[in-house]
């Protein structure tokens, strides 16, 4: 059971990294270094951007729940 949640955590981690990198830069910070500060658009205005936000939140919640379940399983395993 721990192995299954560990694999799910690895998959959710990789997916979460990709989803975060797909977001547009909102200006400031590290996004300026990659050219994100050059674009002046209202963030989250398009349908695709809103859907990407929703998917990122869902994957983030799944990632968090995997961490909590793994922590509980490892604590009860002792």
Buried (B, 14 or more C-beta within 10 A) or exposed (E): EEEEBEEBBEBBBEBBEEBEEEBBBBBEEEBEEEEBBEEEEEEEEEEEBEEBBEBBEEBBEBBEBBBEBBEEEEEEEE
